[in-house]
Amino acid sequence: MAVLGLRLAVLRAGRALIGIVAVLGVCLVAQTPPVAAGVVLAERGHVRSAVVVSVEHGDQTGDGDDRYLCSVTDRDGDPLGVPIWRGCGPATRPGDALAVVYDPEGRVPPRGLAGDVAEWGPLRGLATTAVALVAASALAVVRSFRLRAATHR
């Protein structure tokens, strides 16, 4: 992203457009890892039952969204190592079983299962951000050539 911003600065694309491209690039970089993990779990994930060990309640996100976090173990009693929030709610108690989807290769952490494994909303959001980044970059490049042509007259 830094290279793209530097290239647009060299082309004199304008600070506002460079800023927009930089913000969209940072958003794309921040969105990609969780979306990629979701796609991996949707494509090759396996669903299994996990046992709830403890349940924590609180404002975990800082935006007023109450979340319940469950610590879970697999069938052998080994902790999964990550708190599960999907499928964990106010009625969940220690000893309950939760459906968890996991990657058999262990490349992404397991997630709780609430509904369908394939959640395409985040993938659509990622695609929208990528399209916006390409459009803003193209606009910045086109604007830079128009400005140079106007100043050479």
N, C-alpha and C positions, 0 to 999 in steps of 0.2 A: 504494500500500500504506500509505503514511503517513496518507492521508486515512481509509482504512478503520480503521486503528488508533486514530486520533484520535476518530473517530465512536464506536467501541466504548468508548473511555475516557469520552467524554461520557455515553454511555448507562450507564456504570458496569457494564460486562460482567464485570469481574473481571480481575485482572492475569494469572492463569494462562491464561485463555482468550485474552486479548489477545496474550500471548506466543506461544501456539500459532498463532494466526492470523498473527502477524507472521513467525514462522519458516516457516510454509507459504507465505506470500506471497513471501518471499525465495527459497525453493526454486523456486517457480513462475517467478519472474523469471529465475533462473539457468538453469533447464531450457529455457526457451522458445527462445532463439536457435539452439542447435545442433539442436534438434528441427525447428524451422522450416526450417533449411538442408537437413536430411535430407529433409523433405517436398518442398521445391522440387526437389531433385535426383531424387527418386523420380518426380515428376510430369513434369518437362520436361527432365531431364538426358539427355545423350548420352554414350555410352561410346566411348572411343577408347584407343588404345595410347600409352603414354608410355615413354621410355627412362630407365632408372635411371643416374644419374651417380655417386652415392655412397650408401653405406649406413652408418648409425650405429646402434650398439647400446648400450643402457643402460637404467637405471631412470628413464624419462622422467616417470613419473607420481608418483613418490615413495611409492607404496604397495606396492612390491615386485613390480610387474607389469613384467616385461621386455618392452620394445617395441623394434622395429626401425623406424627412420625412414629413408625413402629420399628423396633429392633427385632429382627427375625433370625431364626436358625433354619438350616436345611433339615432334611429327614434324619441325618446322622447326628444332629445336635451341634454342628459347626456353625458359628455365626457367619452371616453373609458379609458383614463388614460395612455395609452401607444402610442408612435408614431408608425405609420404604414409606412413601406417602400416598401413592396411588393405591386405593383399596383400603387404606387405613382411615378409620373415621371414629366418630364419637361412640359408636356401639362396639368397637373392637376392644377386646380384652386379652390379657396374656393367656396363652394356651389356644387361642383361635388359630385357624388356618387361613393363610392368605395365598392367593394365586400370584406367583412371581414368574416373570419371563427372564431367562438368563441366556447368555451366549455360551455355548458349549466349549468354545475355544478360549473363553475368559478374557477377551479383548475389551469388552465394555462391561460396566457394572450392571448387576441385575436391577430390574424395576418391578414395582408392583403392577398388577394387571387390573385395570378398571375399564371394562369394555373390550374393544378390539385391540389387538396388538399393534396393528398398523394405524398410526395417527398421522394423517396426511396434512393436517393443518399447519404444523411447524414446517413441513417441507414446502408447502405453498408460500409461507412467509419468507422462507429462505430464497425461493425462486423470485419472489417479488422484490426483495432487497437486491438480488443480483441483477435483475432487469433494470431497476432504478439506478444502480451503480453504472451499468453499461450506458444507459441513456444519458446520465449526467456527465460521464466521461466524454461521450461523443459530442454532447452539446458544448462542453468546455473546449474541445479541440476545434470544433467548427467556429466557435466564437473567437478563438485565438487567431485563426486564419483570416477572419473577417476584419479584425482589428488591425492586423499587419497590412492587409491590402488597403485599408482606408488611410493608414498613416503614410504609405509610400506614394500617395498621389501628390 
